[in-house]
C-alpha cells in the first residue's frame, strides 16, 4: 500500500529531497506515522512525503498531477489551509475561504477521477494563540475555522475521511501552554507532531486498514 503525505511546511518538516524515499519523510507527523506503520506492519507499506513549505491550496492543486497522480498512491493524506490564512496577513497573498473550498473540492474530485480507488484523509487545519498568530488572533482563529469547516464539508460531500485536529490541540492546552504544542501558533513542536501522528494512526487503522 502506497501512502502519500501532501501539504505545507507542517508536512514538509525539513524532508531531505536529495535522498531516497525512505529518508525523504521529514521530521514531523509523517515520519512518526511511517515509522509506526513500518515497525508494526513490516513490508506492508511504502511512504512518500511531498509536502512543500509555504504551500497554499492553490499551490498543491497546481502540482497535483506531478506530486500525486503520477505516484499512484493508495492513500493520500492532505494537511493544508493555514498558509491560505497566514499569507494574507503577511503579504496579502492568501486564499479566501470561498476560493479555498472551490479549489480544494476540485482537487479532491479531480484526484478521484484520476485515481478512482484512492482513499483520502483530509486533515483539519489548526492554530493556537501564541507566537506568529498572537498579534492577529481573532483573524487567525475565525479564518482558520472557515477553512476547517470547508475541509470537513468536502470530506462529507466527496465520501472521504475527515481528521479533526483543532479541538485536540485546544484540549491539550489544559495540560501545557499553547507554545508547548505549537511553538509559533502554526508549526507544531515535537509534542504537537506526536499528537497529530497518534490521531492519524487511529484514523488510518480504524477507517482504512481494518476495512
C-alpha positions in Angstrom: 0.0 0.0 0.0 1.4 3.3 -1.1 0.8 6.2 1.3 1.5 9.8 0.1 1.6 12.7 2.5 0.8 16.1 1.0 0.7 19.7 2.3 2.8 22.6 3.5 5.6 23.0 6.0 3.8 21.1 8.7 4.1 18.1 6.5 7.4 19.0 4.8 9.3 19.4 8.1 12.7 19.6 6.5 12.4 16.4 4.4 15.7 15.7 2.5 14.8 16.0 -1.1 18.3 14.7 -2.2 17.9 11.3 -0.6 15.8 8.2 -1.4 12.2 7.8 -0.4 13.0 6.1 2.9 14.9 9.2 4.1 12.6 11.7 2.4 9.9 11.6 5.0 10.8 14.7 7.1 10.9 15.1 10.9 7.3 15.5 11.8 4.0 13.6 12.0 4.5 11.9 8.6 7.8 10.4 9.8 6.1 9.3 13.1 3.3 7.7 11.2 5.6 6.0 8.7 7.9 4.7 11.5 4.9 3.3 13.5 3.4 1.6 10.5 6.7 0.2 9.2 7.6 -1.3 12.5 4.1 -2.6 13.3 3.3 -4.0 9.8 6.6 -5.0 8.2 6.7 -4.9 4.4 3.1 -3.7 4.0 3.6 0.0 3.2 5.7 2.5 1.2 5.7 6.1 2.2 6.2 9.4 0.2 6.2 12.9 1.6 5.8 15.7 -0.9 4.7 18.5 1.3 6.3 21.8 0.4 6.8 24.6 2.9 4.7 27.7 2.2 2.1 26.0 0.1 -1.5 27.1 -0.1 -4.3 25.0 -1.6 -3.7 26.6 -5.0 -0.1 25.6 -4.9 -0.9 22.0 -4.0 -3.5 21.9 -6.8 -1.1 23.3 -9.3 1.3 20.4 -8.7 -1.3 17.6 -8.0 -0.5 15.6 -11.2 3.3 15.5 -10.8 3.2 15.2 -7.0 0.3 12.9 -6.5 -1.4 11.3 -9.5 1.9 10.2 -11.2 2.8 8.4 -7.9 -0.4 6.3 -7.9 -0.9 6.3 -4.1 -3.5 4.0 -2.5 -3.8 6.6 0.4 -3.5 10.3 0.0 -3.2 12.3 3.3 -3.6 16.1 2.9 -2.9 18.8 5.5 -3.3 22.3 4.1 -5.0 25.6 4.9 -3.1 27.6 7.4 -1.0 29.4 4.8 -4.2 30.4 3.0 -4.8 32.5 6.1 -1.3 33.4 7.1 -0.1 34.6 3.7 -2.9 37.2 3.7 -1.6 38.6 7.0 2.0 38.7 5.8 1.8 39.5 2.1 -1.9 39.9 1.1 -1.5 36.7 -0.9 -3.9 34.4 1.0 -6.7 32.3 -0.5 -10.1 33.4 0.7 -12.5 30.9 2.2 -14.8 30.5 -0.8 -11.9 30.0 -3.2 -10.2 27.7 -0.8 -13.4 25.5 -0.8 -13.7 25.5 -4.5 -10.1 24.7 -5.3 -9.9 22.0 -2.6 -13.1 20.3 -3.7 -11.8 20.4 -7.3 -8.6 18.8 -6.1 -10.4 16.0 -4.4 -12.9 15.4 -7.3 -10.1 15.5 -9.9 -8.0 13.1 -7.9 -10.9 10.7 -7.6 -11.2 10.8 -11.4 -7.5 10.2 -11.9 -7.2 7.6 -9.1 -10.7 6.0 -8.6 -9.6 3.7 -5.9 -7.6 6.1 -3.8 -8.6 6.8 -0.2 -8.1 10.3 1.2 -7.5 11.5 4.7 -8.4 15.2 4.8 -6.8 16.8 7.8 -8.2 19.8 9.6 -6.0 23.0 9.6 -5.4 24.3 13.1 -3.8 27.2 15.0 -3.2 28.2 18.6 -2.9 31.6 20.2 0.9 32.2 20.5 3.8 33.4 18.5 3.0 34.5 15.0 -0.8 34.3 15.5 -1.0 36.3 18.7 -1.0 39.7 17.2 -3.9 38.8 14.8 -5.5 36.1 16.8 -9.2 36.9 16.1 -8.4 36.8 12.4 -6.4 33.6 12.6 -9.0 31.9 14.7 -12.0 32.8 12.6 -10.4 32.4 9.2 -8.7 29.1 10.0 -12.1 27.8 11.3 -13.7 28.7 7.9 -11.0 26.6 6.1 -11.5 23.8 8.7 -15.2 23.8 8.0 -14.6 23.7 4.3 -12.4 20.6 4.7 -15.0 18.9 6.8 -17.7 19.7 4.2 -15.6 18.5 1.3 -14.8 15.2 3.1 -18.5 14.6 3.6 -19.6 15.6 0.1 -16.9 13.5 -1.6 -17.0 10.5 0.7 -13.6 10.9 2.1 -12.2 10.8 5.7 -12.1 13.9 7.8 -9.5 14.1 10.5 -10.3 16.8 13.2 -7.3 18.3 14.9 -8.3 21.8 16.3 -10.2 20.5 19.3 -7.4 18.1 20.1 -4.9 21.0 20.3 -7.4 23.1 22.3 -7.8 20.4 24.8 -4.0 19.8 25.0 -3.7 23.4 26.2 -5.3 22.3 29.5 -2.2 20.2 30.1 0.5 22.6 28.9 0.8 26.0 27.3 0.0 26.6 23.6 3.7 27.1 22.9 4.4 23.6 24.2 2.3 22.1 21.4 2.6 24.7 18.6 5.7 26.9 19.1 4.7 29.8 16.9 1.0 29.2 16.8 1.3 27.5 13.4 4.1 24.9 13.4 3.8 22.1 15.9 6.6 21.1 18.3 7.7 17.5 18.6 4.9 17.1 21.1 2.4 18.6 18.8 3.6 16.3 15.9 3.1 13.3 18.2 -0.5 14.3 18.9 -1.1 14.6 15.1 0.6 11.3 14.4 -1.4 9.5 17.1 -4.7 10.9 15.7 -3.7 10.0 12.2 -2.8 6.4 13.2 -6.1 5.9 15.0 -8.0 7.1 11.9 -5.9 5.1 9.5 -6.2 1.9 11.4 -9.9 2.3 12.1 -11.1 3.6 8.7 -8.7 2.3 6.2 -6.5 -0.6 7.4 -9.3 -2.6 9.2 -11.7 -2.2 6.3 
